[in-house]
Amino acid sequence: MPSHGSDNDEVDFYRDTWARYLGYANELGEAFRPLVPKLFVWGTYGLSTAYVLADTNDKVGKADKEFAASDPRVRTAEKAEKGLDTLLWQGLASVIVPGYTIHQVVHWSSRSFKAMNFGPRAMMILPTTVGLGAIPLIVHPIDTAIHKLGDYTWRSWTQQAKTYYIERKED
């Protein structure tokens, strides 16, 4: 991501513009699950997944251009590293973890409201309200946790694999 301070900052369409919010579509779908058909919820996952794949494609394309004059092994390794990092980070931080989290918030709040004998209309609206309210609270902690997870796992592994791939002798 750009540093948001220097004059030569490049705007990343998928992370610095309205397009970033497409990654939250599944969270909205999960929050509205009590009010909408299941197909709608699955459609929001499709939208979020399309966002992740588009961002991944964008980062691979940028690496391809950045390393165009490099040795083909370096170029391939850089593209693979950027693509895998984006796919894993976005997949976990934008789709899987927040989707599951909001699903659980809505599920358990529904059970709680049911145990408190709320009426049927409240049983549909209140869990959605709780789910929507939870979205801004979970974004930063999830992003931070996935970033740390990546630093301690796949980023280390892909760096080692990239170094091995670039340095190994031709077969």
Protein Blocks (a to p, Z undefined) as FASTA:
>chain_A
ZZhlafklccdfklmmmklmmmmmmmmmmmmmmmmcfklmmmmmmmmmmmmmmmmmmmmm
mmmmmmmmpcfklmmmmmmmmmmmmmmmmmmmmmmmmmmmmmmmmmmmmmmmmmnopafk
lmmmmmmmmmmmmmmmmmmmmmmmmmmmmmmmmmmmmmmmmmmmmmpccZZ
